[in-house]
Amino acid sequence: MGPDPNARQSLAKKLRLEQKLSDDFWKRRKEHLLELRCFHDVQRPVGKTTEHRIGDVVLIQEDERPRHLITMTNFAGCSVL
């Protein structure tokens, strides 16, 4: 006595559905990432520097600290040392 043919068809159908959902997810993720990249390119053209204004929220990067410990603060002005 072998496996039930209906159960086998049901499993094959579930597998196809899971594969389709997985493929759709990765396809949409790729499209989303491409849209984000295009959005950021439009928002900040290549080669253009950002001028900070007093009150802007900025991240302070220090070479000695890990990235997850970067400090966030309000921009209060700039002085060249």
DSSP file (Angstrom, degrees, kcal/mol; ACC not computed):
  #  RESIDUE AA STRUCTURE BP1 BP2  ACC     N-H-->O    O-->H-N    N-H-->O    O-->H-N    TCO  KAPPA ALPHA  PHI   PSI    X-CA   Y-CA   Z-CA
    1    1 A M              0   0    0      0, 0.0     3,-0.1     0, 0.0     0, 0.0   0.000 360.0 360.0 360.0 120.1    0.0    0.0    0.0
    2    2 A G        -     0   0    0      1,-0.2     2,-0.0     0, 0.0     0, 0.0  -0.235 360.0 -61.1 -94.4-176.8    1.6    3.3   -1.2
    3    3 A P        -     0   0    0      0, 0.0    -1,-0.2     0, 0.0     3,-0.0  -0.302  63.9 -92.1 -66.0 151.1    1.0    6.9   -0.2
    4    4 A D     >  -     0   0    0      1,-0.1     4,-2.1    -3,-0.1     5,-0.2  -0.461  29.3-142.3 -63.9 125.2   -2.4    8.4   -0.9
    5    5 A P  H  > S+     0   0    0      0, 0.0     4,-2.3     0, 0.0     5,-0.2   0.852 101.1  53.2 -60.8 -35.1   -2.4   10.0   -4.3
    6    6 A N  H  > S+     0   0    0      2,-0.2     4,-2.3     1,-0.2     5,-0.1   0.901 108.8  48.6 -66.9 -39.6   -4.6   12.9   -3.1
    7    7 A A  H  > S+     0   0    0      2,-0.2     4,-2.4     1,-0.2    -1,-0.2   0.896 111.3  50.6 -66.0 -39.3   -2.2   13.6   -0.2
    8    8 A R  H  X S+     0   0    0     -4,-2.1     4,-2.2     2,-0.2    -2,-0.2   0.916 111.8  46.7 -64.6 -43.7    0.7   13.6   -2.7
    9    9 A Q  H  X S+     0   0    0     -4,-2.3     4,-2.4     2,-0.2    -2,-0.2   0.891 111.5  52.4 -63.9 -40.0   -1.0   16.0   -5.0
   10   10 A S  H  X S+     0   0    0     -4,-2.3     4,-2.4     2,-0.2    -2,-0.2   0.911 110.2  47.4 -63.5 -43.1   -1.9   18.2   -2.1
   11   11 A L  H  X S+     0   0    0     -4,-2.4     4,-2.5     2,-0.2    -2,-0.2   0.903 112.1  50.0 -64.7 -41.1    1.7   18.3   -0.9
   12   12 A A  H  X S+     0   0    0     -4,-2.2     4,-2.3     2,-0.2    -2,-0.2   0.889 111.0  49.7 -64.5 -38.7    2.9   19.1   -4.5
   13   13 A K  H  X S+     0   0    0     -4,-2.4     4,-2.3     2,-0.2    -2,-0.2   0.912 111.3  48.6 -66.3 -42.7    0.4   21.9   -4.7
   14   14 A K  H  X S+     0   0    0     -4,-2.4     4,-2.7     2,-0.2    -2,-0.2   0.903 110.7  51.4 -62.8 -40.9    1.5   23.3   -1.4
   15   15 A L  H  X S+     0   0    0     -4,-2.5     4,-2.5     2,-0.2    -2,-0.2   0.927 110.0  48.5 -62.7 -45.4    5.1   23.2   -2.5
   16   16 A R  H  X S+     0   0    0     -4,-2.3     4,-2.4     2,-0.2    -1,-0.2   0.908 112.3  49.7 -60.8 -41.5    4.4   25.0   -5.7
   17   17 A L  H  X S+     0   0    0     -4,-2.3     4,-2.7     2,-0.2    -2,-0.2   0.925 111.4  48.1 -63.4 -45.0    2.4   27.7   -3.8
   18   18 A E  H  X S+     0   0    0     -4,-2.7     4,-2.4     1,-0.2    -2,-0.2   0.898 112.3  49.3 -63.6 -39.9    5.3   28.1   -1.3
   19   19 A Q  H  X S+     0   0    0     -4,-2.5     4,-2.7     2,-0.2    -1,-0.2   0.899 111.7  49.0 -65.5 -40.0    7.8   28.4   -4.1
   20   20 A K  H  X S+     0   0    0     -4,-2.4     4,-2.8     2,-0.2    -2,-0.2   0.923 111.7  48.8 -65.6 -43.9    5.7   30.9   -5.9
   21   21 A L  H  X S+     0   0    0     -4,-2.7     4,-2.5     2,-0.2    -2,-0.2   0.911 112.9  48.1 -61.4 -42.3    5.3   33.0   -2.8
   22   22 A S  H  X S+     0   0    0     -4,-2.4     4,-2.4     2,-0.2     5,-0.2   0.932 112.6  47.8 -63.9 -46.1    9.0   32.9   -2.2
   23   23 A D  H  X S+     0   0    0     -4,-2.7     4,-2.3     1,-0.2    -2,-0.2   0.915 112.7  49.1 -61.1 -43.5    9.8   33.9   -5.8
   24   24 A D  H  X S+     0   0    0     -4,-2.8     4,-2.7     2,-0.2     5,-0.2   0.905 109.8  52.3 -62.8 -41.7    7.3   36.7   -5.6
   25   25 A F  H  X S+     0   0    0     -4,-2.5     4,-2.5    -5,-0.2    -2,-0.2   0.953 112.3  43.5 -59.5 -50.5    8.7   38.0   -2.3
   26   26 A W  H  X S+     0   0    0     -4,-2.4     4,-2.1     1,-0.2    -1,-0.2   0.853 113.8  51.7 -67.4 -34.0   12.3   38.1   -3.6
   27   27 A K  H  X S+     0   0    0     -4,-2.3     4,-2.3    -5,-0.2    -1,-0.2   0.945 113.0  44.2 -65.4 -47.3   11.2   39.7   -6.9
   28   28 A R  H  X S+     0   0    0     -4,-2.7     4,-2.7     2,-0.2    -2,-0.2   0.867 111.3  54.3 -65.9 -36.1    9.2   42.4   -5.0
   29   29 A R  H  X S+     0   0    0     -4,-2.5     4,-2.6    -5,-0.2    -1,-0.2   0.927 109.3  48.0 -62.6 -44.2   12.1   42.9   -2.6
   30   30 A K  H  X S+     0   0    0     -4,-2.1     4,-2.2     2,-0.2    -2,-0.2   0.927 112.5  48.5 -62.5 -44.8   14.5   43.5   -5.5
   31   31 A E  H  X S+     0   0    0     -4,-2.3     4,-2.2     1,-0.2    -2,-0.2   0.907 111.4  50.9 -60.8 -41.5   12.1   45.9   -7.1
   32   32 A H  H  X S+     0   0    0     -4,-2.7     4,-2.4     1,-0.2    -2,-0.2   0.916 109.6  49.3 -63.2 -44.3   11.7   47.8   -3.8
   33   33 A L  H  X S+     0   0    0     -4,-2.6     4,-2.2     1,-0.2    -1,-0.2   0.884 110.7  50.7 -63.7 -38.3   15.4   48.1   -3.3
   34   34 A L  H  X S+     0   0    0     -4,-2.2     4,-2.3     2,-0.2    -1,-0.2   0.894 110.1  49.9 -65.9 -39.1   15.8   49.4   -6.9
   35   35 A E  H  X S+     0   0    0     -4,-2.2     4,-2.6     2,-0.2    -2,-0.2   0.901 109.8  51.1 -65.4 -40.3   13.1   52.0   -6.2
   36   36 A L  H  X S+     0   0    0     -4,-2.4     4,-2.5     2,-0.2    -2,-0.2   0.917 109.7  50.1 -61.8 -42.9   14.8   53.1   -3.0
   37   37 A R  H  X S+     0   0    0     -4,-2.2     4,-2.1     1,-0.2    -2,-0.2   0.927 112.0  47.2 -62.1 -44.5   18.1   53.5   -4.8
   38   38 A C  H  X S+     0   0    0     -4,-2.3     4,-2.0     2,-0.2    -1,-0.2   0.899 110.8  52.9 -62.9 -40.5   16.4   55.6   -7.5
   39   39 A F  H  X S+     0   0    0     -4,-2.6     4,-2.4     1,-0.2    -2,-0.2   0.928 110.7  46.0 -61.2 -45.9   14.6   57.7   -4.8
   40   40 A H  H  X S+     0   0    0     -4,-2.5     4,-2.1     1,-0.2    -1,-0.2   0.846 109.7  54.6 -68.9 -32.5   17.8   58.5   -3.0
   41   41 A D  H  < S+     0   0    0     -4,-2.1    -1,-0.2    -5,-0.2    -2,-0.2   0.886 111.6  45.2 -65.3 -38.0   19.6   59.3   -6.3
   42   42 A V  H  < S+     0   0    0     -4,-2.0    -2,-0.2     1,-0.2    -1,-0.2   0.903 114.0  48.8 -70.7 -41.3   16.8   61.8   -7.1
   43   43 A Q  H  < S+     0   0    0     -4,-2.4    -2,-0.2     1,-0.3    -1,-0.2   0.835 126.1  24.7 -68.6 -33.4   16.9   63.3   -3.6
   44   44 A R  S  < S-     0   0    0     -4,-2.1    -1,-0.3    -5,-0.2     3,-0.1  -0.792  84.1-146.6-137.0  91.0   20.6   63.7   -3.5
   45   45 A P    >   -     0   0    0      0, 0.0     3,-1.6     0, 0.0    -3,-0.1  -0.186  35.1 -90.4 -57.9 149.8   22.2   64.0   -6.9
   46   46 A V  T 3  S+     0   0    0      1,-0.2     3,-0.1    -5,-0.1    -5,-0.0  -0.356 110.2  16.3 -62.8 135.0   25.7   62.6   -7.3
   47   47 A G  T 3  S+     0   0    0      1,-0.3     2,-0.5    -3,-0.1    -1,-0.2   0.308  93.8 120.2  87.4  -9.4   28.5   65.0   -6.5
   48   48 A K    <   -     0   0    0     -3,-1.6    -1,-0.3    -4,-0.0     2,-0.2  -0.777  55.7-140.9 -92.6 127.9   26.3   67.5   -4.7
   49   49 A T        -     0   0    0     -2,-0.5     2,-0.5    -3,-0.1    -3,-0.0  -0.551  16.3-119.2 -85.7 153.1   27.3   68.2   -1.1
   50   50 A T        -     0   0    0     -2,-0.2     2,-0.6    -6,-0.1    -1,-0.0  -0.803  18.2-146.3 -94.4 126.5   24.6   68.6    1.6
   51   51 A E        -     0   0    0     -2,-0.5     2,-0.3     0, 0.0     0, 0.0  -0.822  15.8-144.7 -90.8 124.5   24.6   71.9    3.4
   52   52 A H        -     0   0    0     -2,-0.6     2,-0.3     4,-0.0     6,-0.0  -0.686  10.1-153.7 -89.9 143.0   23.5   71.5    7.0
   53   53 A R    >   -     0   0    0     -2,-0.3     3,-2.3     1,-0.0    22,-0.2  -0.813  34.5 -86.0-111.4 155.1   21.4   74.2    8.7
   54   54 A I  T 3  S+     0   0    0     -2,-0.3    22,-0.2     1,-0.3     3,-0.1  -0.386 117.7  29.8 -59.8 131.5   21.3   74.9   12.4
   55   55 A G  T 3  S+     0   0    0     20,-3.2    -1,-0.3     1,-0.4    21,-0.1   0.189  86.0 133.4  99.9 -14.5   18.7   72.6   14.0
   56   56 A D    <   -     0   0    0     -3,-2.3    19,-3.8    19,-0.2     2,-0.5  -0.385  60.9-119.1 -64.8 145.8   19.2   69.7   11.5
   57   57 A V  E     +A   74   0A   0     17,-0.2     2,-0.3    -3,-0.1    17,-0.2  -0.784  42.2 176.7 -86.5 127.9   19.5   66.3   13.1
   58   58 A V  E     -A   73   0A   0     15,-2.9    15,-2.5    -2,-0.5     2,-0.4  -0.891  28.8-124.2-130.8 159.1   22.9   64.8   12.2
   59   59 A L  E     -A   72   0A   0     -2,-0.3     2,-0.6    13,-0.2    13,-0.2  -0.887  19.6-143.4-103.3 134.9   24.9   61.7   13.1
   60   60 A I  E     -A   71   0A   0     11,-3.3    11,-1.1    -2,-0.4     2,-0.5  -0.880  15.5-158.7 -99.7 118.0   28.3   62.1   14.6
   61   61 A Q        -     0   0    0     -2,-0.6     2,-0.4     9,-0.2     6,-0.1  -0.849   9.6-175.6-101.6 129.5   30.7   59.4   13.3
   62   62 A E    >   -     0   0    0     -2,-0.5     3,-1.0     3,-0.1    -2,-0.0  -0.983  25.5-140.4-122.3 134.1   33.8   58.6   15.3
   63   63 A D  T 3  S+     0   0    0     -2,-0.4    -1,-0.1     1,-0.2     4,-0.1   0.779 101.4  56.3 -63.9 -26.1   36.4   56.1   14.0
   64   64 A E  T 3  S+     0   0    0      2,-0.1    -1,-0.2    -3,-0.0    -3,-0.0   0.700  97.6  73.2 -80.2 -19.4   36.9   54.6   17.5
   65   65 A R  S <  S-     0   0    0     -3,-1.0    -3,-0.1     1,-0.1     5,-0.1  -0.714  86.4-111.5 -99.4 145.4   33.2   53.7   18.0
   66   66 A P    >   -     0   0    0      0, 0.0     3,-1.9     0, 0.0    -4,-0.1  -0.348  34.7-109.7 -65.6 156.1   31.3   50.9   16.4
   67   67 A R  G >  S+     0   0    0      1,-0.3     3,-1.5     2,-0.2    -2,-0.0   0.817 115.9  61.1 -60.4 -32.9   28.6   52.0   13.9
   68   68 A H  G 3  S+     0   0    0      1,-0.3    -1,-0.3     3,-0.0    -3,-0.0   0.568 102.5  53.9 -74.4  -5.0   25.7   51.0   16.2
   69   69 A L  G <  S+     0   0    0     -3,-1.9    -1,-0.3     2,-0.1    -2,-0.2   0.134  75.7 139.7-111.5  19.3   26.9   53.4   18.8
   70   70 A I    <   -     0   0    0     -3,-1.5     2,-0.3     1,-0.1    -9,-0.2  -0.387  53.2-120.4 -64.9 139.6   27.0   56.5   16.6
   71   71 A T  E     -A   60   0A   0    -11,-1.1   -11,-3.3    -2,-0.1     2,-0.4  -0.618  18.6-152.4 -85.9 138.7   25.7   59.7   18.4
   72   72 A M  E     +A   59   0A   0     -2,-0.3     2,-0.3   -13,-0.2   -13,-0.2  -0.930  29.2 151.1-109.2 134.9   22.7   61.6   17.1
   73   73 A T  E     -A   58   0A   0    -15,-2.5   -15,-2.9    -2,-0.4     2,-0.4  -0.924  46.7 -92.0-150.8 172.4   22.5   65.3   17.8
   74   74 A N  E     -A   57   0A   0     -2,-0.3     2,-0.4   -17,-0.2   -17,-0.2  -0.780  44.1-113.5 -91.8 139.2   21.2   68.6   16.5
   75   75 A F        +     0   0    0    -19,-3.8   -20,-3.2    -2,-0.4   -19,-0.2  -0.587  37.1 173.6 -73.9 123.4   23.5   70.7   14.3
   76   76 A A        -     0   0    0      1,-0.5     2,-0.2    -2,-0.4    -1,-0.1   0.373  56.1 -66.1-113.5   2.3   24.4   73.8   16.1
   77   77 A G        -     0   0    0    -24,-0.1    -1,-0.5     2,-0.0     2,-0.4  -0.701  49.0 -97.8 133.2 174.3   27.0   75.3   13.7
   78   78 A C        -     0   0    0     -2,-0.2     2,-0.4    -3,-0.1    -3,-0.0  -0.993  25.3-178.3-135.3 134.3   30.4   74.5   12.4
   79   79 A S        -     0   0    0     -2,-0.4     2,-0.5     0, 0.0    -2,-0.0  -0.999  24.4-132.5-130.4 137.2   33.8   75.7   13.4
   80   80 A V              0   0    0     -2,-0.4    -2,-0.0     1,-0.1     0, 0.0  -0.753 360.0 360.0 -89.9 127.3   37.0   74.7   11.7
   81   81 A L              0   0    0     -2,-0.5    -1,-0.1     0, 0.0     0, 0.0   0.435 360.0 360.0 -93.6 360.0   39.8   73.7   14.0
